Amino acid sequence: MSIAQHISEIQAQLKFSSAKLIAVTKTRSIDELKATYDAGILDFGENRVQEMVEKQSQLPTDIRWHQIGHLQTNKVKYIAPFVHLIHSVDSFRLLKEIDAQGKKLGRIIPCLFQMYIAQEESKFGLDKGELLSILASPEFAELQHIKILGLMGMASFTDNEAQVAAEFQALHDVFIELQTQQTAYNTGLVTWQELSMGMSGDYLLAAKLGSTMVRVGSAIYGARS
Ligand SMILES: *Cc1c(COP(=O)(O)O)cnc(C)c1O
């Protein structure tokens, strides 16, 4: 099957939900990205800053670039001028740097907080307590060049579907709790509208459990080498 066929099959599967397909284009060639664009996808996810910057300079300007991988503070400046959404905000220090770069550019940079939901050892992501303490901090309320649109999470890498479902459900619960308690925080800075969860192995499950954005790579392009 071609890239376009894989995409239309996945989109057909997702039709029952409100989840939007983000094509995860890391390691893929410019030609593969062009085929993706020609298939009507405008949302591309990358996890390496340098790769995103190089691809962005060669492709149509209406592509929306999503930073989905861990972002080092010293690299924010390279993507700040054009990035559409940063999914992987996992510290207040990083968020402050994104805000500082947004200020320099006179733009507001949309962000998601990456939550740690997997059982396995993983380096990145916030737990609920850390998230709540960022949201409640006076310093957070002073930020003016970021906007928090929601949460992102990655489930455990396992065949155990019940475990993955429980992890997605737990993230969804936090998301709904934040939505309903919105007024407790600075509402100008946050709107809980996006829940980024689901990858090639679990996007259908994620869509059933309330995902608004699935990040899919290998189910479109095949395994990464
Ligand atoms: C690579 C990656 C994906 C996509 O993974 P696939 O299994 O190829 O769909 C999704 N999210 C993040 C954060 C990634 O790094």
The ligand as an SDF file (V2000), in Angstrom:
LIG
                    3D

 15 15  0  0  0  0  0  0  0  0999 V2000
    8.0530    8.0910   17.2640 C   0  0  0  0  0  0  0  0  0  0  0  0
    6.9590    8.6490   18.0780 C   0  0  0  0  0  0  0  0  0  0  0  0
    5.6140    8.3960   17.7600 C   0  0  0  0  0  0  0  0  0  0  0  0
    5.1800    7.5110   16.6160 C   0  0  0  0  0  0  0  0  0  0  0  0
    5.5840    6.1880   16.8020 O   0  0  0  0  0  0  0  0  0  0  0  0
    5.0260    5.0170   15.8590 P   0  0  0  0  0  0  0  0  0  0  0  0
    5.0380    3.8260   16.7190 O   0  0  0  0  0  0  0  0  0  0  0  0
    5.9830    4.9360   14.6990 O   0  0  0  0  0  0  0  0  0  0  0  0
    3.6620    5.4000   15.4190 O   0  0  0  0  0  0  0  0  0  0  0  0
    4.6370    8.9830   18.5390 C   0  0  0  0  0  0  0  0  0  0  0  0
    4.9480    9.7860   19.5800 N   0  0  0  0  0  0  0  0  0  0  0  0
    6.2090   10.0550   19.9280 C   0  0  0  0  0  0  0  0  0  0  0  0
    6.4730   10.9340   21.0880 C   0  0  0  0  0  0  0  0  0  0  0  0
    7.2560    9.4960   19.1880 C   0  0  0  0  0  0  0  0  0  0  0  0
    8.5230    9.7620   19.5450 O   0  0  0  0  0  0  0  0  0  0  0  0
  1  2  1  0
  2  3  1  0
  2 14  2  0
  3  4  1  0
  3 10  2  0
  4  5  1  0
  5  6  1  0
  6  7  2  0
  6  8  1  0
  6  9  1  0
 10 11  1  0
 11 12  2  0
 12 13  1  0
 12 14  1  0
 14 15  1  0
M  END
$$$$
